[in-house]
Amino acid sequence: MKQTTVVVVDDHPMVAEGIQAILDGYPDISVLATLSDGQQIIDQLDELAPDVILMDLNMPGLSGLTATEIILERRPETRILVLSMHDTPAYISTALSHGALGYVLKDVPTEEIKRAIDTVMAGERYLCTGAQGSLEPSPSDQREALTTREQTILLQLAQGKSNREVAEALDISVRTVETHRKNIKTKLGISSTAGLTRYALKHGVLQGTGVDL
């Protein structure tokens, strides 16, 4: 039986240990570690290389959202399953836009966590019943918001940096920058780099950077 490897990232030890105790009861799941913040999973990502990460959103230091973006840049095959107490549409939509493949509320029944892991391992999105009911469709004319990472890359591009220079500055691959750049243009409905620069200037992205355009 092939085991699914899991890491639990939550700053509440009782929650993390409780989830581990639940998952340890399934023979096809192996919990590699329980960590308390986003930076810890970033630092141990290559060593642990989990199939699935159960990620809390609100943690001290590096947040779950930022950690999710960085993890998916480094290991795109990793499935991020957000585990949260918040069931508001804003939280759910933001987590999904940052690359999470699933969203589960912390008060779900034991078997639902296992079902969520199995679903994301199959490459499908999973929203628990409470999250699904709270998620409202965005208006068709409302553009999807840029993630924190995309805003950072937009700033770099608007300063006139090339893809390679951005990659070196953020310690990511050129291909990752190209992917972010494409996603930014799609979200903003902008087709040119000059258009990105104008957008950044208009919306105050370049304020305080000392860039004169």
C-alpha positions as a printed NumPy array, in Angstrom:
array([[  0.   ,   0.   ,   0.   ],
       [  1.424,   3.341,  -1.051],
       [  1.319,   5.802,   1.791],
       [  0.395,   9.46 ,   1.45 ],
       [  2.934,  11.55 ,   3.362],
       [  1.534,  14.481,   5.324],
       [  2.896,  17.42 ,   7.306],
       [  0.662,  19.381,   9.699],
       [  1.512,  23.081,  10.118],
       [ -0.401,  24.774,  12.955],
       [  0.781,  26.992,  15.789],
       [ -1.579,  25.332,  18.286],
       [  0.143,  22.132,  19.503],
       [ -3.107,  20.542,  20.669],
       [ -4.644,  20.987,  17.219],
       [ -1.595,  19.671,  15.384],
       [ -1.172,  16.697,  17.709],
       [ -4.899,  15.952,  17.574],
       [ -4.848,  15.846,  13.776],
       [ -1.762,  13.637,  13.846],
       [ -3.484,  11.24 ,  16.236],
       [ -6.461,  11.062,  13.866],
       [ -4.35 ,  10.463,  10.764],
       [ -2.102,   7.927,  12.472],
       [ -5.127,   5.653,  12.553],
       [ -5.111,   5.291,   8.765],
       [ -2.603,   2.764,   7.377],
       [ -2.295,   4.608,   4.057],
       [ -1.244,   7.918,   5.67 ],
       [  2.114,   8.748,   7.249],
       [  2.444,  12.002,   9.22 ],
       [  6.057,  13.09 ,   8.779],
       [  6.013,  16.058,  11.162],
       [  3.922,  18.638,  12.998],
       [  5.312,  22.169,  12.668],
       [  4.27 ,  25.445,  14.264],
       [  4.773,  28.091,  11.575],
       [  5.228,  28.716,   7.879],
       [  8.967,  29.285,   8.053],
       [  9.557,  25.847,   9.548],
       [  7.911,  24.056,   6.634],
       [  9.811,  26.233,   4.144],
       [ 13.101,  25.359,   5.864],
       [ 12.312,  21.62 ,   5.934],
       [ 10.452,  21.338,   2.642],
       [ 13.177,  19.604,   0.652],
       [ 14.   ,  17.229,   3.498],
       [ 10.389,  16.233,   4.238],
       [  8.984,  16.509,   0.676],
       [  5.403,  15.716,   1.777],
       [  2.594,  14.836,  -0.598],
       [  0.092,  16.943,   1.359],
       [  0.501,  19.839,   3.781],
       [ -2.322,  20.672,   6.18 ],
       [ -1.774,  24.407,   6.587],
       [ -3.206,  26.8  ,   9.133],
       [ -3.644,  30.37 ,   7.842],
       [ -2.986,  32.607,  10.833],
       [  0.372,  31.852,  12.4  ],
       [  3.115,  34.036,  13.898],
       [  5.97 ,  34.904,  11.568],
       [  5.417,  33.607,   8.064],
       [  1.695,  33.245,   7.388],
       [  0.096,  30.184,   5.858],
       [ -0.777,  32.114,   2.695],
       [  2.775,  33.296,   2.031],
       [  4.155,  29.875,   2.906],
       [  1.72 ,  28.287,   0.445],
       [  2.953,  30.465,  -2.41 ],
       [  6.614,  29.774,  -1.668],
       [  6.028,  26.027,  -1.297],
       [  4.237,  25.805,  -4.637],
       [  7.028,  27.742,  -6.329],
       [  9.59 ,  25.242,  -5.063],
       [  7.519,  22.038,  -5.234],
       [  4.478,  22.586,  -7.493],
       [  3.391,  18.971,  -7.018],
       [  2.697,  19.546,  -3.305],
       [ -0.987,  19.609,  -2.359],
       [ -1.862,  22.335,   0.142],
       [ -4.973,  21.714,   2.212],
       [ -5.898,  24.706,   4.357],
       [ -7.164,  23.876,   7.824],
       [ -8.877,  26.887,   9.371],
       [-11.535,  28.048,  11.799],
       [-12.645,  30.81 ,   9.401],
       [-15.549,  30.078,   7.089],
       [-15.95 ,  33.511,   5.485],
       [-15.856,  33.77 ,   1.668],
       [-12.903,  36.188,   1.811],
       [-10.692,  33.689,   3.662],
       [-11.672,  30.779,   1.423],
       [-11.286,  32.678,  -1.855],
       [ -7.927,  34.096,  -0.794],
       [ -6.589,  30.67 ,   0.172],
       [ -7.657,  29.174,  -3.155],
       [ -6.195,  32.105,  -5.113],
       [ -2.845,  31.515,  -3.383],
       [ -2.762,  27.954,  -4.686],
       [ -4.423,  25.871,  -1.96 ],
       [ -6.196,  22.859,  -3.437],
       [ -8.584,  22.408,  -0.547],
       [-10.154,  24.136,   2.452],
       [-11.342,  22.332,   5.571],
       [-12.763,  23.837,   8.757],
       [-11.171,  22.685,  12.005],
       [-14.456,  21.447,  13.433],
       [-15.197,  18.923,  10.663],
       [-15.706,  15.25 ,  11.545],
       [-12.591,  13.068,  11.664],
       [-13.393,  11.188,   8.466],
       [-13.735,  14.404,   6.484],
       [-10.061,  15.277,   6.942],
       [ -9.166,  11.896,   5.47 ],
       [-11.623,  12.417,   2.606],
       [-10.098,  15.836,   1.913],
       [ -6.587,  14.367,   1.743],
       [ -7.72 ,  11.613,  -0.63 ],
       [ -9.488,  14.15 ,  -2.851],
       [ -6.537,  16.537,  -3.235],
       [ -4.221,  13.578,  -3.804],
       [ -6.45 ,  12.74 ,  -6.771],
       [ -5.767,  16.236,  -8.088],
       [ -9.242,  17.547,  -7.329],
       [-10.279,  20.569,  -5.282],
       [-11.934,  19.891,  -1.927],
       [-14.147,  22.256,   0.037],
       [-15.779,  20.969,   3.194],
       [-19.517,  21.463,   3.518],
       [-19.216,  24.592,   5.677],
       [-16.667,  26.205,   3.389],
       [-18.587,  25.312,   0.243],
       [-21.73 ,  26.93 ,   1.594],
       [-19.876,  30.126,   2.495],
       [-18.063,  30.544,  -0.805],
       [-19.898,  33.009,  -2.98 ],
       [-19.134,  33.288,  -6.694],
       [-17.347,  36.483,  -7.646],
       [-19.2  ,  38.885,  -9.951],
       [-18.261,  38.229, -13.563],
       [-16.929,  41.726, -13.991],
       [-14.708,  41.605, -10.908],
       [-11.082,  40.778, -11.617],
       [ -9.304,  38.278,  -9.411],
       [ -7.049,  39.985,  -6.881],
       [ -3.266,  39.62 ,  -7.085],
       [ -1.661,  37.484,  -4.401],
       [  1.054,  38.926,  -2.166],
       [  3.732,  37.174,  -4.222],
       [  2.283,  38.501,  -7.479],
       [  2.274,  42.034,  -6.063],
       [  5.958,  41.63 ,  -5.15 ],
       [  6.797,  40.456,  -8.672],
       [  4.697,  43.219, -10.232],
       [  6.754,  45.75 ,  -8.263],
       [ 10.007,  44.221,  -9.53 ],
       [  8.803,  44.191, -13.146],
       [  7.488,  47.734, -12.922],
       [ 10.948,  48.84 , -11.822],
       [ 12.194,  47.661, -15.213],
       [ 13.837,  44.428, -14.078],
       [ 14.072,  41.487, -16.467],
       [ 12.656,  38.06 , -15.631],
       [ 16.158,  36.85 , -14.797],
       [ 16.836,  39.823, -12.493],
       [ 13.532,  39.239, -10.692],
       [ 14.352,  35.539, -10.341],
       [ 17.749,  36.344,  -8.803],
       [ 16.269,  38.955,  -6.45 ],
       [ 13.589,  36.582,  -5.136],
       [ 15.665,  33.384,  -5.336],
       [ 13.219,  31.616,  -7.644],
       [ 13.51 ,  30.201, -11.166],
       [ 13.068,  32.262, -14.321],
       [ 10.255,  29.937, -15.324],
       [  8.44 ,  30.696, -12.064],
       [  8.734,  34.421, -12.764],
       [  7.392,  33.891, -16.269],
       [  4.42 ,  31.976, -14.871],
       [  3.682,  34.711, -12.321],
       [  4.047,  37.36 , -15.028],
       [  1.534,  35.555, -17.239],
       [ -0.917,  35.177, -14.341],
       [ -0.58 ,  38.864, -13.433],
       [ -1.335,  39.945, -16.993],
       [ -4.317,  37.61 , -17.155],
       [ -5.752,  38.797, -13.847],
       [ -5.299,  42.483, -14.695],
       [ -6.31 ,  42.149, -18.342],
       [ -3.014,  43.746, -19.421],
       [ -0.999,  42.442, -22.366],
       [  2.237,  44.468, -22.235],
       [  5.017,  45.234, -19.761],
       [  4.428,  48.951, -20.309],
       [  0.823,  48.358, -19.305],
       [  1.964,  46.669, -16.105],
       [  4.161,  49.657, -15.313],
       [  1.28 ,  52.074, -15.895],
       [ -0.952,  49.955, -13.686],
       [  1.675,  49.873, -10.918],
       [  2.066,  53.646, -11.067],
       [ -1.681,  54.313, -11.133],
       [ -2.395,  52.025,  -8.181],
       [  0.495,  53.202,  -6.007],
       [  2.57 ,  50.02 ,  -6.251],
       [  5.692,  52.084,  -6.907],
       [  5.122,  54.596,  -4.11 ],
       [  8.024,  54.827,  -1.717],
       [ 10.424,  52.91 ,  -3.97 ],
       [ 12.237,  55.937,  -5.318],
       [ 11.374,  54.976,  -8.894],
       [ 10.747,  57.937, -11.16 ],
       [  8.531,  57.138, -14.144]])
